[in-house]
Amino acid sequence: MKYQNTFPTIIFFVFLSFVNLVWGRFYIGVEGGYMRDYSTYIYEDNSGNTTTGREENWDKELVGNGVVTSLILGTEHFFWKNYYGIRWGVLGGYGLTQSKDSQWGDITLSTLSLGVNFDSIFNFYVTEKLTVGLFVGAEYDFTLLKPNKEISIGERAASTLPKEDMLVSNKTHINNLSIRIGASALVYNHHRVEFLTKIPIYLEKHSQHFIMEGQQWNGAKDDRKYTFKYKYIQVLLGYKYVF
């Protein structure tokens, strides 16, 4: 019984591979350009009568500016006399941004990404030598954040706290989901030039939540939450060679 869904899954991937080989055109390409990222730290104290005697909530955002580039491999498929197409690909990317904060100073953030994307392409001009259109799609990537200095907020483990540190940091990994919007031109049936932007639609949050009440707090409640989240917006130029 545990294998009852295995056969349909195998059939689906065999069919997908067949479509790629028979009707799909493989491509290899690069995308690169400007990246603006946001590293946000959030502290929430919802204790009411806290040990400090007051509630406290604040957030702080670091804005970075820099560049990003990606290598992409994939296939594309066109229908209805090439007026509509779909494509998917896999990518590996590297980015570098710099931000400045009055408290933490200059921060250089390197990012390493692996991801997949899918686009729908709608062409409005189609000839043998030139095809021009617009596309919209989605992209998922797993990104490692590698800052030159680690910035964290939270509490170190102590006798009155859990055994693990209650810290969130900019030295971590993030799952991103973004929407892709752009314009594309295929020249002489092989050279695809594009302008696109990537806008985040899902932000993964890394958080630590500490709740404790009892005799050691003189009957009071301690309820604190530390959160770190990261997002980016990219404006890119791309080139793909379509085989």
C-alpha positions in Angstrom: 0.0 0.0 0.0 2.8 2.4 0.7 3.9 2.2 -2.9 0.5 2.9 -4.4 1.4 6.5 -5.3 4.8 5.7 -6.6 3.8 4.5 -10.1 1.8 7.7 -11.0 4.7 9.8 -9.8 7.2 7.9 -12.0 4.9 8.2 -15.0 4.6 11.9 -14.5 8.4 12.5 -14.4 8.9 10.2 -17.4 6.3 12.2 -19.3 8.0 15.5 -18.2 11.4 14.3 -19.4 9.9 13.1 -22.7 8.3 16.6 -23.3 11.7 18.2 -22.5 13.6 16.1 -24.9 11.1 16.1 -27.8 9.6 19.6 -27.7 11.7 21.6 -25.4 14.7 23.7 -26.2 17.5 23.7 -23.7 19.2 27.0 -22.7 22.1 28.2 -20.6 22.4 31.8 -19.5 23.3 34.4 -16.9 21.4 37.1 -15.0 23.0 39.9 -13.2 22.4 43.4 -11.9 21.4 45.4 -8.9 20.2 44.0 -5.6 18.7 45.8 -2.6 18.2 43.8 0.6 16.6 44.3 4.0 17.8 42.7 7.2 15.1 43.2 9.9 15.5 42.6 13.6 12.3 42.6 15.8 12.1 42.5 19.6 8.7 42.0 21.3 8.0 42.1 25.0 4.4 41.1 25.8 4.9 40.4 29.5 2.6 43.0 30.9 4.1 43.4 34.4 7.7 42.6 33.3 10.8 42.3 35.3 11.8 45.7 33.9 8.5 47.2 34.9 7.3 48.0 31.3 6.5 46.5 28.0 8.9 47.1 25.1 8.6 46.5 21.3 11.0 47.7 18.7 12.4 46.8 15.3 15.4 47.8 13.3 16.1 47.4 9.6 19.4 47.4 7.8 19.2 48.3 4.1 22.0 47.0 1.8 22.8 47.9 -1.8 25.0 45.8 -4.1 25.1 43.4 -7.1 24.0 39.8 -7.8 24.7 37.3 -10.6 23.3 33.9 -11.4 24.0 31.0 -13.8 20.8 29.4 -15.1 20.1 26.1 -17.0 16.7 25.1 -18.2 14.3 24.4 -21.0 11.6 26.4 -22.8 8.5 25.3 -24.8 6.4 27.4 -27.2 2.9 26.8 -28.6 0.3 28.5 -30.8 2.8 29.7 -33.4 5.2 30.8 -30.7 2.8 33.3 -29.1 2.7 31.5 -25.8 5.5 29.7 -24.0 6.5 28.1 -20.7 10.0 27.5 -19.3 11.6 26.3 -16.1 15.2 26.3 -14.9 17.7 25.8 -12.1 20.1 28.4 -10.9 23.1 29.1 -8.7 23.8 32.7 -7.7 26.2 34.9 -5.7 25.4 38.4 -4.3 27.3 41.1 -2.4 25.7 44.0 -0.6 26.9 46.7 1.8 24.9 48.5 4.6 25.8 51.0 7.3 24.4 51.4 10.7 25.2 53.9 13.5 25.4 51.2 16.1 26.9 48.3 14.2 29.0 50.1 11.6 29.6 48.9 8.0 28.4 45.4 7.1 29.2 43.5 4.0 26.8 40.6 3.3 27.6 37.8 0.8 24.9 35.5 -0.4 25.1 32.1 -2.0 21.9 30.8 -3.6 20.5 27.6 -5.2 17.0 27.8 -6.7 14.4 26.8 -9.3 12.1 29.0 -11.4 9.1 28.8 -13.7 7.9 31.5 -16.2 4.9 31.9 -18.6 5.9 34.0 -21.7 3.4 35.9 -23.8 4.8 37.1 -27.1 3.2 40.0 -29.0 5.6 40.2 -31.9 6.7 37.1 -33.7 8.9 36.8 -36.8 11.6 34.4 -38.0 14.4 36.7 -36.8 12.9 38.4 -33.8 10.4 37.5 -31.1 9.4 40.0 -28.4 7.2 39.4 -25.3 6.5 39.7 -21.6 6.8 37.1 -18.9 5.7 36.5 -15.4 6.7 33.6 -13.1 7.8 32.5 -9.7 11.2 31.6 -8.2 12.2 29.7 -5.0 15.7 29.8 -3.7 17.7 28.6 -0.7 20.1 31.3 0.3 23.1 31.3 2.7 23.8 34.6 4.4 27.5 35.2 5.0 28.1 38.6 6.7 31.6 39.9 7.4 30.4 40.5 11.0 27.6 38.7 12.8 24.8 40.8 14.2 22.4 39.1 16.7 19.8 40.0 19.2 18.5 37.9 22.1 19.5 36.3 25.4 22.4 34.1 26.3 21.6 30.9 28.3 21.6 31.5 32.0 20.3 29.7 35.1 16.8 31.3 34.8 16.6 30.8 31.0 16.4 27.7 28.8 19.6 25.7 28.2 20.0 27.0 24.6 20.8 30.6 23.7 17.7 32.7 22.7 19.5 34.4 19.8 18.6 35.3 16.2 21.4 36.3 13.8 22.1 37.6 10.3 24.5 34.6 9.9 21.9 32.0 8.8 20.0 30.5 5.9 16.8 31.8 4.3 14.1 30.2 2.1 12.8 32.8 -0.4 9.9 32.9 -2.8 9.6 35.7 -5.3 7.7 36.7 -8.3 9.5 37.3 -11.6 8.3 40.0 -14.0 10.1 41.1 -17.2 10.4 41.5 -20.9 12.2 39.1 -23.3 13.4 39.2 -26.9 14.7 36.2 -28.9 17.1 37.3 -31.7 17.9 35.0 -34.6 16.2 32.1 -32.8 19.1 31.5 -30.4 20.0 34.7 -28.5 17.5 35.7 -25.7 18.0 39.1 -24.0 15.9 40.0 -21.0 15.1 42.7 -18.5 13.5 41.5 -15.3 12.8 42.2 -11.6 12.4 39.8 -8.7 10.0 40.9 -5.9 9.6 38.9 -2.7 6.2 37.3 -1.9 7.2 35.1 1.0 9.6 36.0 3.9 11.0 33.3 6.1 11.3 34.4 9.7 13.9 33.1 12.2 12.5 33.6 15.7 13.1 32.6 19.3 10.2 32.9 21.8 10.7 32.8 25.5 7.9 32.5 28.0 8.5 31.9 31.7 6.6 32.6 34.9 6.8 31.4 38.4 8.4 31.9 41.8 11.8 33.0 40.4 9.9 36.0 38.8 8.0 36.9 41.9 4.8 35.7 40.3 5.3 37.9 37.2 5.4 36.7 33.6 8.3 37.0 31.2 7.2 36.8 27.5 9.8 37.9 24.9 10.3 37.2 21.2 13.3 37.8 19.0 12.9 37.7 15.2 15.2 38.1 12.2 13.9 38.2 8.6 15.6 38.9 5.3 14.3 39.9 1.9 15.7 41.3 -1.4 14.5 43.1 -4.5 16.6 42.5 -7.7 16.6 44.4 -11.0 18.5 42.4 -13.6 19.6 42.0 -17.2 19.9 38.5 -18.6 21.2 36.6 -21.6 20.4 33.0 -22.6 21.7 31.0 -25.4 18.9 28.7 -26.7 20.0 25.5 -28.4 
